[in-house]
Amino acid sequence: MRIMNVKTVIQKKNDITPQQQLIFFGLIVPPDKIWKLKTPSLPAHASHWQPTSLASQLSSEVSLTPLQAQLLINRSISDRESVRSFMRPQLADMADPMMMKGMDEAITTILKSIENKEKITIYGDYDADGLTATALLYNFLSSIDIPVSCYIPNRLKEGYGLNREAIEKIASSGTGLIITVDCGISNGEEIAFARSLSLKVVVTDHHQIPIGFQVNCPVINPHQGGCLFPFKDLAGVGVAFFLAVAIRASLRERGWFKSKPEPDLKEYLDLVALGTVADRVPLLGQNRMLVNSGLGIMASTRWPGINAMKEVANIGTSEITADDLAFRLAPRLNAPGRMGDPEIGLKLLTVKEPHLARDFALEANAANNQRQGVEKDIFKQIRGLIKTTEGFNDLKTLVFAGEGWHRGVLGIVASRLVDKYHRPSLVFSIQDGRAVGSGRSIDGFNLYVALGQLSHLFERFGGHAHAAGFTLKAENLDNLKSELETLANDTFGDEDLIPTIEVDAEITLNDITLKMIREIKGLSPFGEGNPEPLFCARSLKVLSSRIVGERHLKLRVGQEGKSFEAIGFGLAGKYPLDGKTINMAFTPELNRWKGYERIQLRVIDL
């Protein structure tokens, strides 16, 4: 296999005339995407080595194949300890929950409520991360006979985070303590209101800390200044899991389990895996350890609702992957909340009776089908607006709003805009003079930081570098468009708007074997921070091509007497290709169908 370190010269988009094309590997490719070999960040002691030399050294030191070593180097994982923990993620390497700033105070508050037999309410977010976090703490506390209930706000009526009306309802229910999960870090006023009603509050969250943050209650969030926890990128459900571990340890010290069974929190890791993958946090470090363990448990999960969702989503009982969680389970779990009824998702994760679990799974599936239709309609409307937007091709940011657009799908529509146009995209629904929106961004443009510079326009906002939610007066939308565009112009150039495909290595079809695919699989689970390895091959002959499922392209490609079937999802527009010679970026995988197994190439670009 040729693992190449190739210099490439990429012209800036400004320099490209309609007749010109970008050159890569000596290949002619259209200027809508750039292919480039990954350039790994080498450790200081290895700066004089070529990547292939370092791969050879690393593979001999830590018992990796040269391919695995190079793929890890491409992901900037190249010292022995990092490689060991990456290749063998194990729960023995779990960090101490008590290293999290605020954990001591939170445990003291929670144990006092438990000793006083006060009812605890878990207040979660309505997305998959928030739902799994809520279910985890609810299932754990109820299993040890602690009075506990849940509250999930309605996305369409209440919006994100704590709100006064919800707090009043919770107070009137006899609750003494609210524990937030996946929310609360931006709710200082609401927390003060809760305390005025004699409610205690513990905040667990993983979102960025707002400027001027000051909350008078225990807070667990790895992003806090002075937090010694060694991993900062946990999902909300990950923070909740570490809290559960700390609660169990503290109760054990107090003899709580002398007369009752101690719950095995390993059995909760499938919930952690589902929420972590769904929230698209990096699958590295502690997240990789939690997800890897959770995927192993998912096949024999104890939760009837997850079993029912697996059945509805046609996920087999054998091996389950991170892709299954991201693209088959998470959308179904999210859909009821997006369409206005988050209780279905929560019931799926807390129900005990299998027959009820199946009913909830079917409801979630129906909501997902409805969500897809609504999302498609809004995206179609936006495509119509684009046709009438003067100077659209010169814009570096996209901001669209519609009267009464369904608020539950705005984030997905924004994601589709980013996928298609590779620009930071904000989508708003206008109702009664207010615009509620969701945004998604690209690498190089931190959306949360950008919105912070425009905070004078918003009533509220929060989120991450790549995703955010916000509310503002509709009359401020024009100012938002112009000021966001100015920020983008100051941040990046036209060339940054050309999507880049990072290729791990150039190979030939003869390099692709079952052994190679097994080596690649050894680096899973794949996801954010650890993308699936991507290869390219050039001068492939298209032996046949056809359209399948209306939008997808099925090929058979050949090179030097070797041929494979290939599938390009969403690439039907490239048809027909019969008899042509192409260059292809792809991931080799095993296609299992009716008990048969064969190698297939999943096409990313051609």
C-alpha positions in Angstrom: 0.0 0.0 0.0 1.4 3.4 -0.9 1.0 5.8 2.0 2.1 9.0 0.4 3.3 12.4 1.7 2.4 14.5 -1.3 2.7 18.3 -1.7 -0.3 19.9 -3.2 -0.8 23.3 -4.7 -4.3 24.6 -4.3 -5.4 27.7 -6.1 -7.7 30.1 -4.2 -11.2 30.3 -5.4 -10.7 34.0 -6.3 -8.1 33.0 -8.8 -10.3 30.5 -10.6 -12.0 31.4 -13.7 -15.0 29.4 -14.9 -12.6 27.6 -17.3 -10.0 26.8 -14.7 -10.0 23.8 -12.4 -8.2 22.9 -9.2 -5.3 20.5 -9.4 -4.7 17.7 -6.9 -2.4 14.8 -7.2 -2.0 15.9 -10.8 -5.8 15.2 -11.2 -8.4 17.5 -12.6 -11.2 18.0 -10.1 -14.1 20.5 -10.1 -13.6 23.5 -7.9 -16.6 22.8 -5.6 -14.5 20.5 -3.4 -10.8 20.2 -2.5 -9.2 16.9 -1.9 -6.0 16.9 0.2 -3.9 14.5 2.0 -3.9 14.8 5.8 -0.9 16.5 7.2 -0.5 15.1 10.7 0.9 17.1 13.6 4.0 15.2 14.6 5.5 15.2 18.1 8.6 17.4 18.6 10.9 14.4 19.0 9.7 13.1 15.5 9.9 16.3 13.6 12.7 15.1 11.4 10.8 11.9 10.3 8.6 11.5 7.4 5.1 10.3 8.4 5.7 6.9 6.8 8.9 6.5 8.8 7.1 7.4 12.0 4.3 4.9 11.1 6.9 2.2 10.8 8.5 3.1 14.1 5.1 3.4 15.9 3.8 0.1 14.5 6.9 -1.8 15.8 6.7 -0.1 19.2 3.0 -0.7 20.0 2.1 -3.7 17.9 0.1 -1.9 15.3 -0.1 -2.6 11.6 1.6 0.1 9.4 -1.8 1.2 8.1 -3.2 1.6 11.6 -0.1 3.5 12.7 -0.4 5.9 9.8 -4.1 6.4 10.4 -3.5 7.3 14.1 -0.7 9.6 13.1 -3.1 11.3 10.7 -5.3 11.9 13.7 -2.3 13.4 15.7 -2.2 10.3 18.0 1.5 9.3 18.0 2.9 8.8 21.5 2.7 5.4 23.2 0.3 6.2 26.0 -2.1 8.0 23.7 -2.0 5.1 21.3 -2.5 2.6 24.1 -5.6 4.3 25.5 -7.0 4.9 22.0 -6.6 1.2 20.9 -7.7 -0.3 24.2 -10.3 2.1 25.7 -11.3 0.6 29.1 -13.4 1.7 32.1 -10.3 1.2 34.3 -9.1 4.5 32.8 -12.2 6.4 33.8 -11.4 9.8 35.4 -12.3 10.5 39.0 -15.7 12.3 39.1 -14.6 14.2 42.2 -12.0 16.1 40.0 -14.9 18.0 38.5 -15.3 21.5 40.0 -18.5 21.7 42.0 -18.9 17.9 42.5 -18.2 18.0 46.2 -20.8 20.7 46.8 -23.3 19.0 44.5 -23.0 15.6 46.3 -23.4 17.3 49.6 -26.6 19.0 48.4 -28.0 15.8 46.8 -27.2 13.6 49.8 -28.9 16.0 52.2 -32.1 15.9 50.0 -31.9 12.1 50.0 -31.5 11.9 53.8 -34.4 14.3 54.2 -36.5 12.1 51.8 -37.1 15.1 49.6 -38.5 14.6 46.2 -35.9 15.2 43.4 -36.8 16.4 39.9 -34.5 15.8 37.0 -34.9 18.8 34.6 -33.5 17.8 31.1 -33.3 19.0 27.6 -35.6 17.7 24.9 -32.9 16.4 22.5 -31.3 12.9 22.6 -28.5 14.0 24.9 -30.8 15.6 27.4 -33.3 12.7 27.2 -30.6 10.0 27.8 -29.2 12.1 30.7 -32.6 12.5 32.3 -33.4 8.9 31.9 -30.0 7.8 33.3 -30.4 9.7 36.6 -34.1 8.9 36.8 -33.6 5.1 36.3 -30.6 5.1 38.7 -32.3 7.0 41.5 -35.6 5.2 41.2 -33.8 1.9 41.3 -32.5 2.7 44.8 -35.9 3.9 46.0 -35.2 7.6 46.0 -38.3 9.6 45.2 -37.6 11.2 41.8 -39.5 12.6 38.8 -38.6 14.2 35.5 -39.4 17.4 33.6 -38.7 17.9 29.9 -39.8 21.3 28.6 -41.8 21.5 25.4 -39.5 22.7 22.6 -42.3 24.6 20.8 -44.0 26.2 23.8 -41.3 26.6 26.4 -38.0 26.6 24.5 -34.6 25.5 25.8 -33.6 25.4 29.4 -35.3 26.4 32.7 -38.3 28.6 32.6 -40.4 30.2 35.4 -43.6 28.5 34.6 -42.0 25.1 34.7 -40.3 25.9 38.0 -43.6 26.9 39.6 -45.1 23.6 38.5 -42.2 21.7 39.9 -42.4 23.6 43.2 -46.1 22.9 43.5 -45.4 19.1 43.0 -43.6 18.9 46.3 -40.1 18.8 44.9 -37.2 19.9 47.1 -34.3 19.7 44.7 -34.0 20.2 40.9 -31.0 18.6 39.2 -30.6 20.0 35.6 -29.0 17.9 32.9 -27.7 19.2 29.6 -29.0 22.7 30.5 -29.1 25.3 33.2 -25.7 27.0 32.7 -27.3 30.1 31.1 -30.3 30.2 33.4 -29.1 32.5 36.3 -32.4 34.4 36.6 -34.5 31.2 36.6 -32.2 29.6 39.2 -32.6 32.6 41.5 -36.4 32.4 41.0 -36.3 28.7 42.0 -34.3 29.5 45.1 -36.9 32.2 46.0 -39.4 29.4 46.1 -37.2 27.4 48.6 -36.1 25.0 45.9 -32.5 23.8 45.9 -30.8 23.5 42.5 -27.8 21.6 41.2 -26.7 22.4 37.6 -25.0 19.8 35.4 -24.2 20.9 31.9 -21.6 20.8 29.2 -22.3 23.9 27.2 -20.0 26.9 27.1 -20.0 29.1 30.2 -21.7 32.5 29.3 -19.8 35.7 29.8 -20.5 37.1 33.3 -21.6 33.7 34.5 -22.6 33.7 38.2 -25.0 31.2 39.7 -25.6 30.7 43.4 -25.9 26.9 43.4 -23.6 23.9 42.9 -22.5 23.7 39.2 -20.9 20.7 37.5 -19.5 21.6 34.1 -16.0 20.7 32.8 -15.7 24.1 31.1 -15.6 26.0 34.4 -12.5 27.9 35.1 -10.4 26.0 37.6 -12.0 22.6 36.9 -9.3 19.9 37.2 -11.2 17.2 35.3 -8.8 16.1 32.5 -11.4 15.9 29.7 -13.5 18.9 28.7 -15.7 17.5 25.9 -18.2 15.3 27.7 -21.8 15.3 26.4 -24.5 16.2 28.9 -25.2 12.5 29.5 -21.5 12.0 30.2 -21.6 14.6 32.9 -24.8 13.0 34.3 -23.0 9.6 34.3 -20.1 10.9 36.3 -22.5 12.5 38.8 -24.3 9.1 39.2 -20.9 7.4 39.8 -20.1 10.0 42.5 -23.6 9.6 44.1 -23.3 5.8 44.3 -19.8 6.0 45.8 -21.0 8.5 48.5 -24.0 6.4 49.3 -21.8 3.3 49.5 -19.6 5.1 52.1 -22.7 5.8 54.1 -23.8 2.1 54.1 -26.8 2.7 51.8 -26.3 -0.7 50.1 -25.9 -2.9 53.1 -29.5 -3.9 52.9 -30.3 -3.3 49.2 -28.5 -4.2 46.0 -26.0 -1.8 44.5 -26.8 -0.9 40.9 -24.3 -1.7 38.3 -23.8 1.5 36.4 -22.1 -0.3 33.5 -25.6 -1.3 32.5 -26.4 2.4 31.9 -23.5 3.0 29.5 -25.7 2.3 26.4 -27.7 5.4 27.4 -24.4 7.3 27.7 -23.3 6.0 24.3 -26.5 7.0 22.6 -26.6 10.5 24.0 -22.9 11.1 23.4 -22.9 10.0 19.8 -26.2 11.9 19.1 -24.7 15.2 20.5 -21.7 14.9 18.1 -19.0 15.6 20.8 -15.5 14.2 19.9 -15.3 10.4 20.3 -11.9 10.7 22.0 -10.6 10.3 25.5 -13.3 9.7 28.1 -16.0 9.8 25.4 -14.3 7.1 23.4 -14.1 4.9 26.5 -17.7 5.4 27.4 -19.1 4.9 23.9 -16.9 1.9 23.2 -18.2 0.2 26.4 -21.8 1.4 25.8 -21.9 -0.1 22.2 -20.9 -3.5 23.7 -23.8 -3.3 26.1 -26.3 -1.9 23.6 -26.7 -5.4 21.9 -28.1 -6.9 25.2 -29.6 -3.7 26.6 -31.7 -3.9 29.7 -34.0 -1.1 28.5 -37.2 -2.2 26.7 -37.5 1.1 24.9 -34.0 0.8 23.3 -34.9 -2.8 22.3 -38.1 -1.6 20.7 -36.4 1.3 18.9 -33.8 -1.2 17.5 -36.5 -3.4 16.2 -38.4 -0.5 14.5 -35.1 0.8 13.0 -34.2 -2.7 11.7 -31.1 -2.9 13.8 -30.0 -6.5 14.3 -29.1 -8.0 17.6 -25.5 -8.6 16.6 -22.9 -5.8 16.3 -24.1 -2.3 16.7 -22.1 0.7 15.5 -21.9 4.4 16.3 -23.5 5.0 12.9 -26.5 3.0 14.0 -26.9 5.3 17.0 -26.3 8.5 15.1 -28.5 7.9 12.0 -31.1 5.3 13.1 -31.8 5.6 16.8 -31.0 9.2 17.6 -33.3 10.7 14.9 -36.2 8.6 16.2 -35.5 9.5 19.8 -35.3 13.2 18.9 -38.3 13.3 16.6 -41.2 13.4 19.1 -39.6 16.4 20.9 -39.0 18.2 17.6 -42.6 17.8 16.7 -43.9 18.9 20.1 -44.1 15.9 22.5 -40.8 15.1 24.2 -42.6 12.8 26.7 -42.6 10.0 24.2 -38.8 10.0 24.0 -38.5 10.1 27.7 -41.0 7.2 28.2 -39.0 5.2 25.6 -36.0 5.3 27.9 -37.8 4.8 31.2 -40.6 2.4 30.4 -40.4 -1.1 32.0 -43.1 -3.0 30.0 -42.0 -4.3 26.5 -45.5 -4.0 25.0 -45.7 -0.3 26.0 -42.1 0.2 24.8 -43.1 -1.0 21.3 -46.1 1.4 21.2 -43.8 4.3 22.1 -41.2 3.2 19.5 -43.9 3.2 16.8 -45.1 6.7 17.9 -41.5 7.9 17.7 -41.1 6.4 14.2 -44.2 8.1 13.0 -43.0 11.4 14.4 -39.7 10.9 12.6 -41.5 10.4 9.3 -43.5 13.6 10.0 -40.3 15.4 10.8 -38.7 14.4 7.5 -41.7 15.8 5.6 -41.8 19.1 7.4 -38.0 19.5 7.1 -38.1 18.8 3.3 -40.9 21.4 2.8 -39.0 24.2 4.6 -35.8 23.4 2.8 -37.7 23.6 -0.5 -39.0 27.0 0.5 -35.5 28.2 1.2 -34.2 26.9 -2.1 -36.9 29.1 -3.7 -35.8 32.1 -1.6 -32.2 31.5 -2.7 -33.2 31.8 -6.4 -34.4 35.4 -5.7 -31.6 36.4 -3.4 -29.4 39.0 -5.2 -25.7 38.3 -4.9 -26.3 34.9 -3.2 -23.0 33.5 -4.4 -21.1 36.3 -2.8 -22.5 35.7 0.7 -20.4 34.1 3.4 -23.3 33.5 5.8 -26.8 32.4 5.2 -29.8 33.7 7.2 -33.3 32.7 6.3 -36.6 33.2 8.1 -40.2 32.2 7.5 -43.5 33.0 9.2 -44.6 30.0 11.2 -41.9 27.6 10.1 -41.9 24.6 12.4 -39.4 25.4 15.1 -38.6 21.7 15.8 -36.7 21.2 12.5 -34.8 24.5 12.2 -31.5 23.0 13.3 -31.7 20.1 10.8 -32.5 22.5 8.0 -29.6 24.7 9.0 -27.4 21.6 8.9 -28.6 20.7 5.4 -27.8 24.3 4.2 -24.2 23.9 5.7 -23.9 20.5 3.9 -25.0 22.0 0.6 -23.4 25.4 0.6 -20.6 25.1 3.2 -21.5 28.4 4.9 -22.5 29.2 8.5 -26.3 29.0 8.3 -29.1 30.4 10.6 -32.7 29.5 10.1 -35.6 31.3 12.0 -39.2 30.9 12.6 -41.1 34.2 13.0 -44.2 34.3 15.2 -45.8 37.3 16.9 -42.9 39.6 16.1 -40.3 37.2 17.6 -37.8 35.1 15.7 -36.7 31.8 17.2 -33.8 30.2 15.4 -31.1 27.6 15.2 -27.7 27.8 13.5 -24.9 25.5 12.3 -21.4 26.5 11.3 -18.3 25.3 9.6 -14.7 24.8 10.8 -13.0 28.2 11.2 -16.1 30.1 12.3 -17.0 29.7 15.9 -20.7 30.4 16.0 -21.0 30.8 19.7 -18.2 33.4 19.8 -19.7 35.2 16.8 -23.1 35.4 18.5 -21.4 36.7 21.6 -20.1 39.7 19.7 -23.7 40.3 18.5 -25.4 39.7 21.9 -27.0 43.2 21.7 -29.3 41.8 19.1 -30.5 38.8 21.0 -32.9 38.2 23.8 -31.1 34.9 24.5 -28.7 32.6 22.9 -26.4 29.6 23.7 -24.6 26.7 22.2 -21.2 25.5 20.8 -18.7 26.5 18.2 -20.7 24.6 15.5 -24.3 24.8 16.7 -26.4 27.4 18.6 -29.9 28.4 19.4 -31.2 31.9 19.8 -34.2 34.3 20.1 -34.5 37.9 19.0 -37.1 40.4 17.9 -38.0 39.9 14.2 -37.2 43.5 13.5 -33.5 42.8 14.4 -33.1 40.1 11.7 -31.8 42.5 9.0 -29.2 43.9 11.4 -28.2 40.3 12.3 -27.7 39.4 8.6 -25.5 42.4 7.9 -23.5 42.2 11.1 -22.9 38.4 10.9 -21.8 38.8 7.3 -19.3 41.5 8.3 -17.9 39.2 11.0 -17.6 36.4 8.5 -15.8 38.6 6.0 -13.4 39.6 8.7 -12.8 36.0 9.7 -12.3 34.0 6.5 -11.8 34.3 2.8 -13.6 32.9 -0.2 -11.2 29.9 -0.3 -12.5 28.8 3.2 -15.9 28.3 1.7 -14.8 25.5 -0.6 -15.4 22.2 1.3 -12.3 20.1 1.9 -12.1 16.4 1.8 -9.2 15.1 3.8 -7.8 11.9 2.4 -5.8 9.5 4.6 -3.9 7.8 1.8 -3.8 7.1 -1.9 -4.3 3.4 -2.6 -5.1 1.0 -5.5 -8.0 -1.4 -5.6 -5.4 -4.3 -5.1 -4.7 -2.8 -1.6 -8.3 -3.4 -0.5 -8.7 -6.7 1.4 -10.7 -8.1 4.2 -7.6 -7.8 6.4 -7.4 -4.1 5.6 -11.0 -3.6 6.6 -10.5 -5.4 9.9 -7.5 -3.2 10.6 -9.7 -0.1 10.0 -12.4 -1.5 12.2 -9.9 -1.7 15.0 -10.0 2.1 15.2 -13.7 2.3 15.7 -16.0 3.7 17.1 -15.9 6.5 14.5 -17.5 9.9 14.8 -16.6 13.4 15.7 -12.8 13.7 16.3 -12.2 10.2 14.9 -13.6 10.2 11.4 -13.8 7.0 9.4 -10.6 6.6 7.3 -11.0 8.0 3.8 -8.9 6.9 0.8 -8.6 7.9 -2.8 -7.8 5.9 -5.9 -7.3 7.3 -9.4 -7.9 6.2 -12.9 -10.7 3.8 -12.1 -12.7 2.4 -15.0 -16.5 2.5 -14.4 -17.7 -0.9 -15.6 -21.4 -0.2 -14.8 -23.5 2.5 -13.2 -27.2 2.8 -12.2 -29.4 4.8 -9.9 -30.9 3.1 -6.8 -33.5 4.4 -4.5 -33.9 7.5 -6.6 -31.0 9.5 -5.1 -28.1 7.1 -4.9 -25.5 5.9 -7.4 -24.4 2.3 -7.7 -21.2 1.6 -9.5 -18.8 -1.2 -10.3 -15.3 0.1 -10.7 -12.2 -1.7 -11.9 -8.4 -1.2 -11.9 -5.6 -3.6 -13.0 -7.9 -6.6 -13.1 -9.5 -5.9 -9.7 -13.1 -4.7 -9.3 -15.5 -3.7 -6.6 -19.1 -2.5 -6.2 -19.4 1.1 -4.9 -22.3 3.1 -3.6 -22.5 6.9 -3.6 -25.4 8.1 -1.4 -27.0 11.2 -2.8 -24.8 11.1 -5.9 -27.4 10.1 -8.5 -26.8 13.4 -10.2 -23.5 12.0 -11.5 -25.2 9.2 -13.5 -24.4 7.9 -16.1 -20.8 7.1 -15.8 -20.5 3.8 -17.8 -17.2 3.5 -19.6 -15.7 6.6 -18.0 -12.4 6.9 -16.0 -12.8 8.5 -12.6 -10.9 9.4 -9.5 -12.7 8.4 -6.3 -12.6 9.2 -2.6 -14.2 6.4 -0.6 -14.3 4.3 2.5 -14.0 0.5 2.1 -16.5 -1.5 4.2 -18.3 -4.8 4.5 -21.8 -5.0 3.0 -23.9 -7.6 4.8 -27.1 -8.7 3.1 -29.2 -11.8 3.7 -26.3 -13.6 5.4 -23.8 -12.8 2.7 -20.8 -10.5 3.2 -18.8 -8.7 0.6 -16.5 -5.7 0.3 -18.1 -2.5 -0.9 -16.7 1.0 -1.4 -18.8 3.8 0.1 -18.2 6.8 -2.2 -17.7 10.2 -0.6 -16.8 12.1 -3.8 -15.7 11.3 -7.4 
